[in-house]
């Protein structure tokens, strides 16, 4: 299951990032988005979703949300 299929408000554990881009994965790591970390979908729009990771909230596009496997 990927992040686009997650329920809003439910906490999940990130299993894998499959972006295919090392720089993007390094950036996500600095945000706290890596395997084993909890993530929660706060809201969803037609082209993006807002997620809570650690103490921050971030808006990511749907392509990146598909690359975050739960």
PQR file of N, CA, C, O and H, with PARSE charges and radii, in Angstrom:
ATOM      1  N   UNK A   1       0.852  -1.172   0.000 -0.4000 1.5000
ATOM      2  CA  UNK A   1       0.000   0.000   0.000 -0.0000 2.0000
ATOM      3  C   UNK A   1       0.899   1.236   0.000  0.5500 1.7000
ATOM      4  O   UNK A   1       1.931   1.263   0.670 -0.5500 1.4000
ATOM      5  N   UNK A   2       0.497   2.254  -0.755 -0.4000 1.5000
ATOM      6  CA  UNK A   2       1.265   3.497  -0.747 -0.0000 2.0000
ATOM      7  C   UNK A   2       0.493   4.590  -0.001  0.5500 1.7000
ATOM      8  O   UNK A   2      -0.631   4.375   0.452 -0.5500 1.4000
ATOM      9  H   UNK A   2      -0.342   2.232  -1.299  0.4000 1.0000
ATOM     10  N   UNK A   3       1.105   5.741   0.114 -0.4000 1.5000
ATOM     11  CA  UNK A   3       0.540   6.829   0.900 -0.0000 2.0000
ATOM     12  C   UNK A   3      -0.788   7.342   0.349  0.5500 1.7000
ATOM     13  O   UNK A   3      -1.621   7.828   1.115 -0.5500 1.4000
ATOM     14  H   UNK A   3       2.018   5.916  -0.254  0.4000 1.0000
ATOM     15  N   UNK A   4      -1.000   7.243  -0.957 -0.4000 1.5000
ATOM     16  CA  UNK A   4      -2.270   7.693  -1.544 -0.0000 2.0000
ATOM     17  C   UNK A   4      -3.443   6.824  -1.104  0.5500 1.7000
ATOM     18  O   UNK A   4      -4.588   7.275  -1.126 -0.5500 1.4000
ATOM     19  H   UNK A   4      -0.324   6.848  -1.578  0.4000 1.0000
ATOM     20  N   UNK A   5      -3.173   5.593  -0.708 -0.4000 1.5000
ATOM     21  CA  UNK A   5      -4.222   4.673  -0.288 -0.0000 2.0000
ATOM     22  C   UNK A   5      -4.472   4.719   1.220  0.5500 1.7000
ATOM     23  O   UNK A   5      -5.364   4.033   1.720 -0.5500 1.4000
ATOM     24  H   UNK A   5      -2.242   5.227  -0.690  0.4000 1.0000
ATOM     25  N   UNK A   6      -3.700   5.514   1.941 -0.4000 1.5000
ATOM     26  CA  UNK A   6      -3.812   5.587   3.399 -0.0000 2.0000
ATOM     27  C   UNK A   6      -5.050   6.373   3.821  0.5500 1.7000
ATOM     28  O   UNK A   6      -5.495   7.288   3.128 -0.5500 1.4000
ATOM     29  H   UNK A   6      -2.975   6.071   1.536  0.4000 1.0000
ATOM     30  N   UNK A   7      -5.591   5.993   4.972 -0.4000 1.5000
ATOM     31  CA  UNK A   7      -6.733   6.713   5.547 -0.0000 2.0000
ATOM     32  C   UNK A   7      -6.253   8.015   6.169  0.5500 1.7000
ATOM     33  O   UNK A   7      -5.171   8.068   6.754 -0.5500 1.4000
ATOM     34  H   UNK A   7      -5.229   5.250   5.535  0.4000 1.0000
ATOM     35  N   UNK A   8      -7.046   9.049   6.043 -0.4000 1.5000
ATOM     36  CA  UNK A   8      -6.721  10.332   6.661 -0.0000 2.0000
ATOM     37  C   UNK A   8      -6.848  10.194   8.176  0.5500 1.7000
ATOM     38  O   UNK A   8      -7.842   9.677   8.686 -0.5500 1.4000
ATOM     39  H   UNK A   8      -7.925   9.006   5.568  0.4000 1.0000
ATOM     40  N   UNK A   9      -5.823  10.664   8.885 -0.4000 1.5000
ATOM     41  CA  UNK A   9      -5.837  10.672  10.339 -0.0000 2.0000
ATOM     42  C   UNK A   9      -5.279   9.424  10.995  0.5500 1.7000
ATOM     43  O   UNK A   9      -5.107   9.403  12.214 -0.5500 1.4000
ATOM     44  H   UNK A   9      -5.015  11.083   8.471  0.4000 1.0000
ATOM     45  N   UNK A  10      -4.992   8.392  10.235 -0.4000 1.5000
ATOM     46  CA  UNK A  10      -4.452   7.152  10.797 -0.0000 2.0000
ATOM     47  C   UNK A  10      -2.934   7.140  10.644  0.5500 1.7000
ATOM     48  O   UNK A  10      -2.405   7.493   9.591 -0.5500 1.4000
ATOM     49  H   UNK A  10      -5.132   8.409   9.245  0.4000 1.0000
ATOM     50  N   UNK A  11      -2.239   6.731  11.707 -0.4000 1.5000
ATOM     51  CA  UNK A  11      -0.781   6.674  11.675 -0.0000 2.0000
ATOM     52  C   UNK A  11      -0.313   5.360  11.053  0.5500 1.7000
ATOM     53  O   UNK A  11      -0.828   4.288  11.369 -0.5500 1.4000
ATOM     54  H   UNK A  11      -2.669   6.444  12.563  0.4000 1.0000
ATOM     55  N   UNK A  12       0.668   5.467  10.166 -0.4000 1.5000
ATOM     56  CA  UNK A  12       1.263   4.312   9.495 -0.0000 2.0000
ATOM     57  C   UNK A  12       2.777   4.355   9.689  0.5500 1.7000
ATOM     58  O   UNK A  12       3.339   5.393  10.036 -0.5500 1.4000
ATOM     59  H   UNK A  12       1.085   6.338   9.909  0.4000 1.0000
ATOM     60  N   UNK A  13       3.418   3.232   9.464 -0.4000 1.5000
ATOM     61  CA  UNK A  13       4.874   3.158   9.508 -0.0000 2.0000
ATOM     62  C   UNK A  13       5.391   3.056   8.069  0.5500 1.7000
ATOM     63  O   UNK A  13       4.909   2.239   7.285 -0.5500 1.4000
ATOM     64  H   UNK A  13       2.961   2.389   9.183  0.4000 1.0000
ATOM     65  N   UNK A  14       6.362   3.882   7.738 -0.4000 1.5000
ATOM     66  CA  UNK A  14       6.951   3.853   6.398 -0.0000 2.0000
ATOM     67  C   UNK A  14       7.769   2.570   6.247  0.5500 1.7000
ATOM     68  O   UNK A  14       8.657   2.294   7.053 -0.5500 1.4000
ATOM     69  H   UNK A  14       6.753   4.546   8.375  0.4000 1.0000
ATOM     70  N   UNK A  15       7.466   1.798   5.220 -0.4000 1.5000
ATOM     71  CA  UNK A  15       8.195   0.552   4.962 -0.0000 2.0000
ATOM     72  C   UNK A  15       9.339   0.764   3.984  0.5500 1.7000
ATOM     73  O   UNK A  15      10.412   0.181   4.135 -0.5500 1.4000
ATOM     74  H   UNK A  15       6.745   2.022   4.565  0.4000 1.0000
ATOM     75  N   UNK A  16       9.100   1.618   2.962 -0.4000 1.5000
ATOM     76  CA  UNK A  16      10.101   1.760   1.912 -0.0000 2.0000
ATOM     77  C   UNK A  16       9.848   3.029   1.106  0.5500 1.7000
ATOM     78  O   UNK A  16       8.702   3.435   0.910 -0.5500 1.4000
ATOM     79  H   UNK A  16       8.228   2.092   2.839  0.4000 1.0000
ATOM     80  N   UNK A  17      10.926   3.646   0.645 -0.4000 1.5000
ATOM     81  CA  UNK A  17      10.839   4.770  -0.284 -0.0000 2.0000
ATOM     82  C   UNK A  17      11.354   4.281  -1.621  0.5500 1.7000
ATOM     83  O   UNK A  17      12.462   3.751  -1.697 -0.5500 1.4000
ATOM     84  H   UNK A  17      11.856   3.316   0.804  0.4000 1.0000
ATOM     85  N   UNK A  18      10.582   4.447  -2.665 -0.4000 1.5000
ATOM     86  CA  UNK A  18      11.027   4.013  -3.987 -0.0000 2.0000
ATOM     87  C   UNK A  18      10.880   5.159  -4.985  0.5500 1.7000
ATOM     88  O   UNK A  18      10.082   5.090  -5.920 -0.5500 1.4000
ATOM     89  H   UNK A  18       9.682   4.878  -2.603  0.4000 1.0000
ATOM     90  N   UNK A  19      11.669   6.215  -4.765 -0.4000 1.5000
ATOM     91  CA  UNK A  19      11.613   7.388  -5.632 -0.0000 2.0000
ATOM     92  C   UNK A  19      12.484   7.222  -6.866  0.5500 1.7000
ATOM     93  O   UNK A  19      12.198   7.819  -7.904 -0.5500 1.4000
ATOM     94  H   UNK A  19      12.317   6.271  -4.006  0.4000 1.0000
ATOM     95  N   UNK A  20      13.543   6.421  -6.773 -0.4000 1.5000
ATOM     96  CA  UNK A  20      14.470   6.271  -7.885 -0.0000 2.0000
ATOM     97  C   UNK A  20      15.436   7.441  -8.018  0.5500 1.7000
ATOM     98  O   UNK A  20      16.187   7.522  -8.990 -0.5500 1.4000
ATOM     99  H   UNK A  20      13.775   5.936  -5.930  0.4000 1.0000
ATOM    100  N   UNK A  21      15.419   8.344  -7.048 -0.4000 1.5000
ATOM    101  CA  UNK A  21      16.279   9.530  -7.074 -0.0000 2.0000
ATOM    102  C   UNK A  21      16.971   9.656  -5.721  0.5500 1.7000
ATOM    103  O   UNK A  21      16.321   9.911  -4.707 -0.5500 1.4000
ATOM    104  H   UNK A  21      14.809   8.279  -6.259  0.4000 1.0000
ATOM    105  N   UNK A  22      18.288   9.478  -5.709 -0.4000 1.5000
ATOM    106  CA  UNK A  22      19.042   9.512  -4.450 -0.0000 2.0000
ATOM    107  C   UNK A  22      18.959  10.866  -3.760  0.5500 1.7000
ATOM    108  O   UNK A  22      18.870  10.927  -2.533 -0.5500 1.4000
ATOM    109  H   UNK A  22      18.816   9.271  -6.532  0.4000 1.0000
ATOM    110  N   UNK A  23      18.986  11.954  -4.526 -0.4000 1.5000
ATOM    111  CA  UNK A  23      18.905  13.289  -3.932 -0.0000 2.0000
ATOM    112  C   UNK A  23      17.560  13.513  -3.260  0.5500 1.7000
ATOM    113  O   UNK A  23      17.495  14.089  -2.174 -0.5500 1.4000
ATOM    114  H   UNK A  23      19.059  11.905  -5.522  0.4000 1.0000
ATOM    115  N   UNK A  24      16.496  13.064  -3.893 -0.4000 1.5000
ATOM    116  CA  UNK A  24      15.163  13.206  -3.320 -0.0000 2.0000
ATOM    117  C   UNK A  24      15.044  12.377  -2.050  0.5500 1.7000
ATOM    118  O   UNK A  24      14.476  12.840  -1.061 -0.5500 1.4000
ATOM    119  H   UNK A  24      16.549  12.596  -4.775  0.4000 1.0000
ATOM    120  N   UNK A  25      15.565  11.174  -2.065 -0.4000 1.5000
ATOM    121  CA  UNK A  25      15.523  10.330  -0.867 -0.0000 2.0000
ATOM    122  C   UNK A  25      16.349  10.941   0.262  0.5500 1.7000
ATOM    123  O   UNK A  25      15.964  10.844   1.427 -0.5500 1.4000
ATOM    124  H   UNK A  25      16.026  10.798  -2.869  0.4000 1.0000
ATOM    125  N   UNK A  26      17.483  11.570  -0.069 -0.4000 1.5000
ATOM    126  CA  UNK A  26      18.292  12.254   0.942 -0.0000 2.0000
ATOM    127  C   UNK A  26      17.528  13.433   1.530  0.5500 1.7000
ATOM    128  O   UNK A  26      17.585  13.672   2.736 -0.5500 1.4000
ATOM    129  H   UNK A  26      17.796  11.648  -1.016  0.4000 1.0000
ATOM    130  N   UNK A  27      16.810  14.174   0.682 -0.4000 1.5000
ATOM    131  CA  UNK A  27      15.996  15.289   1.161 -0.0000 2.0000
ATOM    132  C   UNK A  27      14.889  14.794   2.087  0.5500 1.7000
ATOM    133  O   UNK A  27      14.655  15.379   3.145 -0.5500 1.4000
ATOM    134  H   UNK A  27      16.763  13.980  -0.298  0.4000 1.0000
ATOM    135  N   UNK A  28      14.209  13.722   1.693 -0.4000 1.5000
ATOM    136  CA  UNK A  28      13.152  13.154   2.528 -0.0000 2.0000
ATOM    137  C   UNK A  28      13.712  12.693   3.869  0.5500 1.7000
ATOM    138  O   UNK A  28      13.050  12.822   4.899 -0.5500 1.4000
ATOM    139  H   UNK A  28      14.399  13.247   0.834  0.4000 1.0000
ATOM    140  N   UNK A  29      14.921  12.160   3.857 -0.4000 1.5000
ATOM    141  CA  UNK A  29      15.571  11.730   5.094 -0.0000 2.0000
ATOM    142  C   UNK A  29      15.759  12.914   6.039  0.5500 1.7000
ATOM    143  O   UNK A  29      15.579  12.771   7.248 -0.5500 1.4000
ATOM    144  H   UNK A  29      15.458  12.055   3.021  0.4000 1.0000
ATOM    145  N   UNK A  30      16.121  14.086   5.504 -0.4000 1.5000
ATOM    146  CA  UNK A  30      16.306  15.265   6.357 -0.0000 2.0000
ATOM    147  C   UNK A  30      14.990  15.718   6.985  0.5500 1.7000
ATOM    148  O   UNK A  30      14.984  16.342   8.047 -0.5500 1.4000
ATOM    149  H   UNK A  30      16.268  14.203   4.522  0.4000 1.0000
ATOM    150  N   UNK A  31      13.872  15.400   6.322 -0.4000 1.5000
ATOM    151  CA  UNK A  31      12.556  15.737   6.877 -0.0000 2.0000
ATOM    152  C   UNK A  31      12.101  14.714   7.917  0.5500 1.7000
ATOM    153  O   UNK A  31      11.140  14.953   8.648 -0.5500 1.4000
ATOM    154  H   UNK A  31      13.877  14.894   5.460  0.4000 1.0000
ATOM    155  N   UNK A  32      12.794  13.574   7.983 -0.4000 1.5000
ATOM    156  CA  UNK A  32      12.398  12.511   8.904 -0.0000 2.0000
ATOM    157  C   UNK A  32      11.570  11.438   8.233  0.5500 1.7000
ATOM    158  O   UNK A  32      10.963  10.607   8.908 -0.5500 1.4000
ATOM    159  H   UNK A  32      13.575  13.380   7.389  0.4000 1.0000
ATOM    160  N   UNK A  33      11.537  11.448   6.910 -0.4000 1.5000
ATOM    161  CA  UNK A  33      10.747  10.490   6.141 -0.0000 2.0000
ATOM    162  C   UNK A  33      11.660   9.366   5.665  0.5500 1.7000
ATOM    163  O   UNK A  33      12.300   9.483   4.620 -0.5500 1.4000
ATOM    164  H   UNK A  33      12.030  12.123   6.362  0.4000 1.0000
ATOM    165  N   UNK A  34      11.720   8.273   6.432 -0.4000 1.5000
ATOM    166  CA  UNK A  34      12.527   7.116   6.080 -0.0000 2.0000
ATOM    167  C   UNK A  34      11.921   5.867   6.696  0.5500 1.7000
ATOM    168  O   UNK A  34      11.024   5.958   7.534 -0.5500 1.4000
ATOM    169  H   UNK A  34      11.199   8.178   7.280  0.4000 1.0000
ATOM    170  N   UNK A  35      12.398   4.719   6.291 -0.4000 1.5000
ATOM    171  CA  UNK A  35      11.841   3.436   6.745 -0.0000 2.0000
ATOM    172  C   UNK A  35      11.819   3.354   8.264  0.5500 1.7000
ATOM    173  O   UNK A  35      12.784   3.712   8.939 -0.5500 1.4000
ATOM    174  H   UNK A  35      13.126   4.645   5.610  0.4000 1.0000
ATOM    175  N   UNK A  36      10.698   2.875   8.781 -0.4000 1.5000
ATOM    176  CA  UNK A  36      10.543   2.694  10.222 -0.0000 2.0000
ATOM    177  C   UNK A  36       9.930   3.879  10.945  0.5500 1.7000
ATOM    178  O   UNK A  36       9.599   3.767  12.125 -0.5500 1.4000
ATOM    179  H   UNK A  36       9.914   2.585   8.233  0.4000 1.0000
ATOM    180  N   UNK A  37       9.773   4.996  10.282 -0.4000 1.5000
ATOM    181  CA  UNK A  37       9.213   6.195  10.908 -0.0000 2.0000
ATOM    182  C   UNK A  37       7.704   6.262  10.725  0.5500 1.7000
ATOM    183  O   UNK A  37       7.191   5.867   9.678 -0.5500 1.4000
ATOM    184  H   UNK A  37      10.042   5.086   9.323  0.4000 1.0000
ATOM    185  N   UNK A  38       6.990   6.755  11.727 -0.4000 1.5000
ATOM    186  CA  UNK A  38       5.542   6.936  11.577 -0.0000 2.0000
ATOM    187  C   UNK A  38       5.214   8.141  10.698  0.5500 1.7000
ATOM    188  O   UNK A  38       5.934   9.140  10.689 -0.5500 1.4000
ATOM    189  H   UNK A  38       7.407   7.076  12.577  0.4000 1.0000
ATOM    190  N   UNK A  39       4.107   8.022   9.957 -0.4000 1.5000
ATOM    191  CA  UNK A  39       3.637   9.099   9.088 -0.0000 2.0000
ATOM    192  C   UNK A  39       2.108   9.087   9.115  0.5500 1.7000
ATOM    193  O   UNK A  39       1.496   8.020   9.173 -0.5500 1.4000
ATOM    194  H   UNK A  39       3.522   7.211   9.964  0.4000 1.0000
ATOM    195  N   UNK A  40       1.499  10.255   9.074 -0.4000 1.5000
ATOM    196  CA  UNK A  40       0.049  10.387   9.097 -0.0000 2.0000
ATOM    197  C   UNK A  40      -0.392  11.316   7.977  0.5500 1.7000
ATOM    198  O   UNK A  40       0.173  12.396   7.804 -0.5500 1.4000
ATOM    199  H   UNK A  40       1.996  11.121   9.027  0.4000 1.0000
ATOM    200  N   UNK A  41      -1.400  10.901   7.215 -0.4000 1.5000
ATOM    201  CA  UNK A  41      -1.979  11.775   6.192 -0.0000 2.0000
ATOM    202  C   UNK A  41      -2.965  12.698   6.903  0.5500 1.7000
ATOM    203  O   UNK A  41      -3.920  12.235   7.526 -0.5500 1.4000
ATOM    204  H   UNK A  41      -1.859  10.023   7.355  0.4000 1.0000
ATOM    205  N   UNK A  42      -2.730  14.004   6.808 -0.4000 1.5000
ATOM    206  CA  UNK A  42      -3.563  14.992   7.478 -0.0000 2.0000
ATOM    207  C   UNK A  42      -4.719  15.408   6.579  0.5500 1.7000
ATOM    208  O   UNK A  42      -5.854  15.532   7.040 -0.5500 1.4000
ATOM    209  H   UNK A  42      -1.954  14.381   6.302  0.4000 1.0000
ATOM    210  N   UNK A  43      -4.434  15.626   5.293 -0.4000 1.5000
ATOM    211  CA  UNK A  43      -5.477  15.990   4.334 -0.0000 2.0000
ATOM    212  C   UNK A  43      -5.031  15.580   2.943  0.5500 1.7000
ATOM    213  O   UNK A  43      -3.856  15.295   2.707 -0.5500 1.4000
ATOM    214  H   UNK A  43      -3.512  15.525   4.919  0.4000 1.0000
ATOM    215  N   UNK A  44      -5.985  15.554   2.031 -0.4000 1.5000
ATOM    216  CA  UNK A  44      -5.692  15.151   0.655 -0.0000 2.0000
ATOM    217  C   UNK A  44      -6.430  16.080  -0.292  0.5500 1.7000
ATOM    218  O   UNK A  44      -7.600  16.395  -0.071 -0.5500 1.4000
ATOM    219  H   UNK A  44      -6.939  15.785   2.222  0.4000 1.0000
ATOM    220  N   UNK A  45      -5.761  16.515  -1.336 -0.4000 1.5000
ATOM    221  CA  UNK A  45      -6.352  17.313  -2.406 -0.0000 2.0000
ATOM    222  C   UNK A  45      -6.172  16.550  -3.703  0.5500 1.7000
ATOM    223  O   UNK A  45      -5.577  15.472  -3.708 -0.5500 1.4000
ATOM    224  H   UNK A  45      -4.811  16.259  -1.515  0.4000 1.0000
ATOM    225  N   UNK A  46      -6.677  17.091  -4.806 -0.4000 1.5000
ATOM    226  CA  UNK A  46      -6.631  16.352  -6.060 -0.0000 2.0000
ATOM    227  C   UNK A  46      -5.216  16.122  -6.566  0.5500 1.7000
ATOM    228  O   UNK A  46      -4.978  15.125  -7.249 -0.5500 1.4000
ATOM    229  H   UNK A  46      -7.160  17.967  -4.802  0.4000 1.0000
ATOM    230  N   UNK A  47      -4.259  17.006  -6.259 -0.4000 1.5000
ATOM    231  CA  UNK A  47      -2.899  16.833  -6.779 -0.0000 2.0000
ATOM    232  C   UNK A  47      -1.835  16.677  -5.699  0.5500 1.7000
ATOM    233  O   UNK A  47      -0.655  16.533  -6.019 -0.5500 1.4000
ATOM    234  H   UNK A  47      -4.452  17.816  -5.705  0.4000 1.0000
ATOM    235  N   UNK A  48      -2.228  16.701  -4.430 -0.4000 1.5000
ATOM    236  CA  UNK A  48      -1.245  16.615  -3.350 -0.0000 2.0000
ATOM    237  C   UNK A  48      -1.899  16.127  -2.062  0.5500 1.7000
ATOM    238  O   UNK A  48      -3.121  16.023  -1.957 -0.5500 1.4000
ATOM    239  H   UNK A  48      -3.186  16.817  -4.171  0.4000 1.0000
ATOM    240  N   UNK A  49      -1.054  15.835  -1.098 -0.4000 1.5000
ATOM    241  CA  UNK A  49      -1.572  15.510   0.230 -0.0000 2.0000
ATOM    242  C   UNK A  49      -0.633  16.105   1.277  0.5500 1.7000
ATOM    243  O   UNK A  49       0.563  16.275   1.040 -0.5500 1.4000
ATOM    244  H   UNK A  49      -0.061  15.919  -1.182  0.4000 1.0000
ATOM    245  N   UNK A  50      -1.196  16.412   2.421 -0.4000 1.5000
ATOM    246  CA  UNK A  50      -0.433  16.955   3.533 -0.0000 2.0000
ATOM    247  C   UNK A  50      -0.209  15.836   4.532  0.5500 1.7000
ATOM    248  O   UNK A  50      -1.145  15.134   4.914 -0.5500 1.4000
ATOM    249  H   UNK A  50      -2.168  16.274   2.614  0.4000 1.0000
ATOM    250  N   UNK A  51       1.044  15.675   4.953 -0.4000 1.5000
ATOM    251  CA  UNK A  51       1.396  14.600   5.876 -0.0000 2.0000
ATOM    252  C   UNK A  51       2.072  15.174   7.105  0.5500 1.7000
ATOM    253  O   UNK A  51       2.692  16.236   7.057 -0.5500 1.4000
ATOM    254  H   UNK A  51       1.804  16.246   4.642  0.4000 1.0000
ATOM    255  N   UNK A  52       1.941  14.452   8.202 -0.4000 1.5000
ATOM    256  CA  UNK A  52       2.633  14.805   9.435 -0.0000 2.0000
ATOM    257  C   UNK A  52       3.747  13.784   9.651  0.5500 1.7000
ATOM    258  O   UNK A  52       3.504  12.580   9.734 -0.5500 1.4000
ATOM    259  H   UNK A  52       1.438  13.589   8.241  0.4000 1.0000
ATOM    260  N   UNK A  53       4.971  14.295   9.737 -0.4000 1.5000
ATOM    261  CA  UNK A  53       6.146  13.472   9.993 -0.0000 2.0000
ATOM    262  C   UNK A  53       6.867  14.113  11.169  0.5500 1.7000
ATOM    263  O   UNK A  53       7.247  15.283  11.115 -0.5500 1.4000
ATOM    264  H   UNK A  53       5.168  15.273   9.669  0.4000 1.0000
ATOM    265  N   UNK A  54       7.049  13.342  12.225 -0.4000 1.5000
ATOM    266  CA  UNK A  54       7.658  13.856  13.455 -0.0000 2.0000
ATOM    267  C   UNK A  54       6.873  15.081  13.913  0.5500 1.7000
ATOM    268  O   UNK A  54       5.671  14.980  14.155 -0.5500 1.4000
ATOM    269  H   UNK A  54       6.740  12.392  12.269  0.4000 1.0000
ATOM    270  N   UNK A  55       7.527  16.239  14.039 -0.4000 1.5000
ATOM    271  CA  UNK A  55       6.847  17.436  14.525 -0.0000 2.0000
ATOM    272  C   UNK A  55       6.456  18.402  13.414  0.5500 1.7000
ATOM    273  O   UNK A  55       6.057  19.533  13.693 -0.5500 1.4000
ATOM    274  H   UNK A  55       8.504  16.322  13.843  0.4000 1.0000
ATOM    275  N   UNK A  56       6.566  17.972  12.150 -0.4000 1.5000
ATOM    276  CA  UNK A  56       6.282  18.876  11.045 -0.0000 2.0000
ATOM    277  C   UNK A  56       5.168  18.380  10.145  0.5500 1.7000
ATOM    278  O   UNK A  56       4.820  17.199  10.141 -0.5500 1.4000
ATOM    279  H   UNK A  56       6.890  17.053  11.923  0.4000 1.0000
ATOM    280  N   UNK A  57       4.614  19.319   9.377 -0.4000 1.5000
ATOM    281  CA  UNK A  57       3.610  18.997   8.368 -0.0000 2.0000
ATOM    282  C   UNK A  57       4.150  19.450   7.029  0.5500 1.7000
ATOM    283  O   UNK A  57       4.684  20.551   6.896 -0.5500 1.4000
ATOM    284  H   UNK A  57       4.897  20.278   9.380  0.4000 1.0000
ATOM    285  N   UNK A  58       4.001  18.575   6.025 -0.4000 1.5000
ATOM    286  CA  UNK A  58       4.542  18.846   4.702 -0.0000 2.0000
ATOM    287  C   UNK A  58       3.507  18.497   3.645  0.5500 1.7000
ATOM    288  O   UNK A  58       2.749  17.539   3.799 -0.5500 1.4000
ATOM    289  H   UNK A  58       3.567  17.680   6.133  0.4000 1.0000
ATOM    290  N   UNK A  59       3.479  19.271   2.583 -0.4000 1.5000
ATOM    291  CA  UNK A  59       2.608  18.968   1.452 -0.0000 2.0000
ATOM    292  C   UNK A  59       3.470  18.352   0.363  0.5500 1.7000
ATOM    293  O   UNK A  59       4.476  18.925  -0.053 -0.5500 1.4000
ATOM    294  H   UNK A  59       4.094  20.049   2.459  0.4000 1.0000
ATOM    295  N   UNK A  60       3.054  17.164  -0.097 -0.4000 1.5000
ATOM    296  CA  UNK A  60       3.799  16.462  -1.135 -0.0000 2.0000
ATOM    297  C   UNK A  60       2.860  16.160  -2.293  0.5500 1.7000
ATOM    298  O   UNK A  60       1.654  16.011  -2.098 -0.5500 1.4000
ATOM    299  H   UNK A  60       2.236  16.698   0.240  0.4000 1.0000
ATOM    300  N   UNK A  61       3.411  16.070  -3.488 -0.4000 1.5000
ATOM    301  CA  UNK A  61       2.561  15.774  -4.643 -0.0000 2.0000
ATOM    302  C   UNK A  61       2.235  14.284  -4.697  0.5500 1.7000
ATOM    303  O   UNK A  61       2.860  13.467  -4.021 -0.5500 1.4000
ATOM    304  H   UNK A  61       4.391  16.191  -3.646  0.4000 1.0000
ATOM    305  N   UNK A  62       1.256  13.958  -5.507 -0.4000 1.5000
ATOM    306  CA  UNK A  62       0.772  12.565  -5.579 -0.0000 2.0000
ATOM    307  C   UNK A  62       1.830  11.592  -6.093  0.5500 1.7000
ATOM    308  O   UNK A  62       1.849  10.433  -5.678 -0.5500 1.4000
ATOM    309  H   UNK A  62       0.748  14.622  -6.057  0.4000 1.0000
ATOM    310  N   UNK A  63       2.711  12.040  -6.987 -0.4000 1.5000
ATOM    311  CA  UNK A  63       3.766  11.161  -7.503 -0.0000 2.0000
ATOM    312  C   UNK A  63       4.701  10.745  -6.374  0.5500 1.7000
ATOM    313  O   UNK A  63       5.101   9.583  -6.302 -0.5500 1.4000
ATOM    314  H   UNK A  63       2.696  12.981  -7.324  0.4000 1.0000
ATOM    315  N   UNK A  64       5.051  11.665  -5.504 -0.4000 1.5000
ATOM    316  CA  UNK A  64       5.903  11.326  -4.372 -0.0000 2.0000
ATOM    317  C   UNK A  64       5.153  10.477  -3.347  0.5500 1.7000
ATOM    318  O   UNK A  64       5.733   9.582  -2.730 -0.5500 1.4000
ATOM    319  H   UNK A  64       4.726  12.609  -5.562  0.4000 1.0000
ATOM    320  N   UNK A  65       3.866  10.760  -3.170 -0.4000 1.5000
ATOM    321  CA  UNK A  65       3.052   9.970  -2.237 -0.0000 2.0000
ATOM    322  C   UNK A  65       2.972   8.510  -2.688  0.5500 1.7000
ATOM    323  O   UNK A  65       2.936   7.604  -1.855 -0.5500 1.4000
ATOM    324  H   UNK A  65       3.395  11.486  -3.670  0.4000 1.0000
ATOM    325  N   UNK A  66       2.945   8.281  -4.000 -0.4000 1.5000
ATOM    326  CA  UNK A  66       2.935   6.899  -4.512 -0.0000 2.0000
ATOM    327  C   UNK A  66       4.247   6.181  -4.223  0.5500 1.7000
ATOM    328  O   UNK A  66       4.264   4.955  -4.111 -0.5500 1.4000
ATOM    329  H   UNK A  66       2.974   9.017  -4.677  0.4000 1.0000
ATOM    330  N   UNK A  67       5.342   6.921  -4.102 -0.4000 1.5000
ATOM    331  CA  UNK A  67       6.666   6.339  -3.878 -0.0000 2.0000
ATOM    332  C   UNK A  67       6.910   5.987  -2.411  0.5500 1.7000
ATOM    333  O   UNK A  67       7.893   5.317  -2.093 -0.5500 1.4000
ATOM    334  H   UNK A  67       5.327   7.916  -4.193  0.4000 1.0000
ATOM    335  N   UNK A  68       6.030   6.428  -1.519 -0.4000 1.5000
ATOM    336  CA  UNK A  68       6.176   6.127  -0.093 -0.0000 2.0000
ATOM    337  C   UNK A  68       5.285   4.937   0.232  0.5500 1.7000
ATOM    338  O   UNK A  68       4.060   5.055   0.268 -0.5500 1.4000
ATOM    339  H   UNK A  68       5.231   6.972  -1.777  0.4000 1.0000
ATOM    340  N   UNK A  69       5.909   3.799   0.466 -0.4000 1.5000
ATOM    341  CA  UNK A  69       5.173   2.564   0.726 -0.0000 2.0000
ATOM    342  C   UNK A  69       5.000   2.351   2.219  0.5500 1.7000
ATOM    343  O   UNK A  69       5.920   2.555   3.011 -0.5500 1.4000
ATOM    344  H   UNK A  69       6.904   3.703   0.436  0.4000 1.0000
ATOM    345  N   UNK A  70       3.790   1.934   2.581 -0.4000 1.5000
ATOM    346  CA  UNK A  70       3.450   1.711   3.980 -0.0000 2.0000
ATOM    347  C   UNK A  70       3.299   0.237   4.263  0.5500 1.7000
ATOM    348  O   UNK A  70       3.012  -0.148   5.396 -0.5500 1.4000
ATOM    349  H   UNK A  70       3.043   1.768   1.938  0.4000 1.0000
TER
END
